[in-house]
Amino acid sequence: MNAPKANPKLRVKTGDIVVVISGKDKGTKGKVQKAFPATGKVVVEGVAVVKRHQKPRGQGMPGGIVSKEAAIPASKVMLICPTCNEPTRIGHTFIEINGKTKKVRVCKRKNCGAQIDQ
């Protein structure tokens, strides 16, 4: 059985502030804790919290039921622009820094267009 193709264009990165646009946590804002480009999923702080049963892993470490965030598809989150503080799609542009060209993410909102990457 073939595995699904990976999405190489993950538009959110670790540390970005995002809002969930669909599902049971719709409207929840949070920080991206981890991004998985190979599977196209992200782990967002406070979103998709699941309970897992965990055995004690050593001396002094308690076992029990542990709550943790599960990975959700990156297509279900939308980046919040740090300038206009609104959910936005992401565009790319090239800027010149010390004679080198660098690709940066930009806000696609009509009146904003601010750089997301510094």
C-alpha positions, -999 to +999 in steps of 0.1 A: +000+000+000+014+034-010+018+061+016+002+095+008+025+121-008+041+146+015+033+182+013+067+200+009+052+235+012+044+238+048+037+275+053+038+277+090+069+273+112+076+265+148+069+296+169+042+311+146+009+322+162-020+306+143-058+303+146-077+270+139-101+275+110-121+243+113-129+214+136-138+212+172-112+238+182-123+263+156-114+299+165-087+289+190-054+308+188-021+292+198+016+289+192+030+262+169+051+240+191+063+216+164+059+213+126+061+181+106+067+190+069+069+153+059+034+146+070+019+182+066+009+184+103+016+208+132+012+206+170-005+238+183-004+248+220-038+241+236-054+226+205-065+189+200-057+179+236-059+141+240-054+119+271-029+091+270-022+064+295+015+064+305+035+039+324+061+052+349+094+057+330+118+056+359+124+062+396+102+091+408+083+095+375+046+089+381+025+071+356-012+078+350-033+096+325-014+124+308-030+152+286-010+164+256-015+181+223-020+159+192-009+169+157-035+184+133-032+190+096-015+223+087-043+231+063-066+235+093-046+265+107-041+300+094-012+322+103-019+354+123+000+384+109+021+400+136+015+435+122-022+436+114-031+409+140-055+392+116-056+357+101-039+358+067-028+338+037+010+337+032+029+350+001+066+350-006+089+377-018+126+381-022+147+408-004+183+418-007+204+415+024+242+423+022+242+414-015+224+381-010+188+374-019+166+359+008+130+345+004+107+358+031+070+353+040+047+382+036+011+390+047-014+387+018-041+410+033-051+439+011-037+468+031-009+451+050+018+433+030+041+432+060+070+408+063+064+379+086+100+367+088+126+390+102 
